[in-house]
Amino acid sequence: QRMQQKHAMLSLIQEEEIKTLNQTHEEQKKELIEDGVYEIMMEKYRLMQLQSEGDRQLEKIATQMKIDVELVGVESGLTVQRIQDETKLETEKLREQSVADSNVEVAKAKAEVDVIYADGHLESAKNIAKAEKVAFEAEGISAPLNRKQNDHITFIHKLRAQQALAENDKVVITGTGGGNLANALLQA
């Protein structure tokens, strides 16, 4: 019976130890589960922080990329504007140079025309002077002859006028000293 008691005692102690051990294991298990849940929560929190940091980095990269793209666009626009301005300036220079060159050519042509015109006027003046000299010389030679011709023409006109008067029956010619007798004849 003692052995049985000892055995029962040992069994009871063992059961108690098993129970205690099971309780300890359960408590350790609960602690480990709680620690695991805490670790999971901490890892989830770290993961959320990393995701948030990753999202922030992605947003930062996207923003920087957008800024870089806009900067490239602005630089391209400025480059295009600069090229357009340079082209416009060069075109304006060429146009002004063309206008200046054409004005020079027009001035040269006008000068040449003026020289030719002046030469023509000079030659014309020389020819007119020669013609007038010849005319004056001819008039100098013909002047006495013309005077004689004019005197003769005047004489002929006087003769014709006297002949016309002589042929007119209504005309009475008296001298300058006819006096009253001539007047009486004319009134009758």
C-alpha positions in Angstrom: 0.0 0.0 0.0 2.8 2.3 0.6 4.0 1.7 -2.8 0.7 2.5 -4.1 0.6 5.6 -2.1 4.0 6.5 -3.2 3.0 5.8 -6.7 -0.2 7.8 -6.3 1.8 10.6 -4.8 4.3 10.5 -7.6 1.5 10.3 -10.1 -0.2 13.3 -8.4 3.1 15.2 -8.4 3.7 14.3 -11.9 0.2 15.3 -12.9 0.7 18.5 -11.0 4.1 19.1 -12.7 2.6 18.2 -16.0 -0.3 20.6 -15.3 2.1 23.2 -14.1 4.3 22.5 -17.1 1.3 22.7 -19.4 0.2 25.9 -17.8 3.8 27.3 -18.2 3.8 26.1 -21.8 0.4 27.7 -22.3 1.5 30.9 -20.7 4.7 30.9 -22.7 2.7 30.0 -25.8 0.3 32.9 -25.0 3.3 35.2 -24.4 4.9 34.0 -27.6 1.7 34.5 -29.5 1.3 38.0 -27.9 4.9 38.8 -28.7 4.3 37.5 -32.2 1.2 39.6 -32.6 3.2 42.6 -31.2 6.0 41.8 -33.6 3.5 41.4 -36.5 2.0 44.8 -35.6 5.5 46.3 -35.3 6.4 44.8 -38.7 3.1 46.0 -40.2 3.9 49.4 -38.8 7.4 49.3 -40.2 6.0 48.0 -43.5 3.5 50.9 -43.5 6.3 53.3 -42.8 8.4 51.8 -45.6 5.4 51.9 -47.9 4.8 55.5 -46.9 8.4 56.3 -47.4 8.4 54.5 -50.8 5.2 56.4 -51.8 6.9 59.6 -50.7 10.0 58.8 -52.7 7.9 57.8 -55.7 6.0 61.1 -55.4 9.3 62.9 -55.0 10.7 61.2 -58.1 7.4 61.9 -60.0 7.6 65.5 -59.0 11.2 65.8 -59.9 10.6 64.1 -63.2 7.7 66.5 -63.9 9.9 69.5 -63.0 12.7 68.1 -65.2 10.3 67.5 -68.1 8.8 71.0 -67.7 12.4 72.4 -67.4 13.3 70.6 -70.6 10.2 72.0 -72.2 10.9 75.5 -71.1 14.5 75.2 -72.2 13.3 73.8 -75.5 10.9 76.6 -75.8 13.6 79.1 -75.0 15.9 77.4 -77.5 13.2 77.5 -80.2 12.4 81.2 -79.3 16.1 82.0 -79.5 16.5 80.2 -82.8 13.4 82.0 -84.1 14.7 85.4 -82.9 18.1 84.7 -84.4 16.4 83.7 -87.7 14.2 86.8 -87.6 17.2 89.0 -86.9 19.2 87.3 -89.7 16.3 87.7 -92.1 15.9 91.3 -91.1 19.6 91.9 -91.6 19.5 90.2 -95.0 16.4 92.3 -96.0 18.0 95.5 -94.8 21.2 94.6 -96.6 19.2 93.8 -99.8 17.4 97.1 -99.5 20.7 98.9 -98.9 22.3 97.1 -101.8 19.4 97.8 -104.1 19.4 101.5 -103.0 23.1 101.6 -103.8 22.4 100.0 -107.2 19.5 102.4 -107.8 21.7 105.4 -106.9 24.5 104.1 -109.2 22.0 103.7 -112.0 20.5 107.2 -111.3 24.0 108.6 -111.3 24.8 106.9 -114.6 21.5 108.2 -116.1 22.2 111.7 -114.7 25.7 111.5 -116.3 24.2 110.4 -119.6 21.4 113.0 -119.3 24.0 115.7 -118.5 26.2 114.6 -121.4 23.1 114.7 -123.6 22.2 118.2 -122.4 25.8 119.3 -122.9 25.9 117.9 -126.4 22.4 119.4 -127.1 23.6 122.8 -125.8 26.7 122.6 -127.9 24.6 121.7 -131.0 22.1 124.5 -130.2 24.9 126.9 -129.7 26.4 125.8 -133.1 23.0 126.2 -134.7 22.4 129.6 -133.2 25.9 130.7 -134.3 25.2 129.4 -137.8 21.7 131.2 -137.7 23.3 134.4 -136.4 25.9 134.2 -139.1 23.2 133.5 -141.7 21.1 136.4 -140.3 24.2 138.6 -140.3 24.6 137.8 -144.0 20.9 137.9 -144.8 20.0 141.0 -142.7 20.9 143.5 -145.4 19.2 141.3 -148.0 16.1 140.9 -145.7 16.1 144.7 -145.2 16.1 145.2 -149.0 13.4 142.6 -149.3 11.2 144.1 -146.6 11.7 147.6 -148.1 10.7 146.2 -151.5 7.6 144.4 -150.0 6.6 147.6 -148.2 7.0 149.5 -151.4 4.9 147.0 -153.3 2.2 147.2 -150.6 2.2 151.0 -150.9 1.9 150.8 -154.6 -1.0 148.3 -154.3 -2.7 150.5 -151.8 -2.3 153.6 -154.1 -3.6 151.6 -157.0 -6.6 150.4 -155.0 -7.3 154.0 -154.0 -6.8 155.2 -157.6 -9.3 152.5 -158.9 -11.9 153.5 -156.4 -14.3 156.0 -157.8 -15.6 157.1 -154.5 -12.3 158.2 -153.2 -11.2 161.8 -153.9 -7.5 162.5 -153.4 -6.5 166.0 -152.6 -3.3 167.5 -151.6 -2.5 168.8 -148.2 -3.2 172.3 -149.1 -6.6 171.8 -150.9 -8.5 174.0 -148.4 -12.2 174.9 -148.7 -12.6 174.0 -152.3 -11.6 170.4 -151.6 -14.0 170.2 -148.7 -16.9 171.6 -150.7 -16.3 169.0 -153.5 -16.2 166.3 -150.9 -19.5 167.4 -149.4 -21.3 167.6 -152.7 
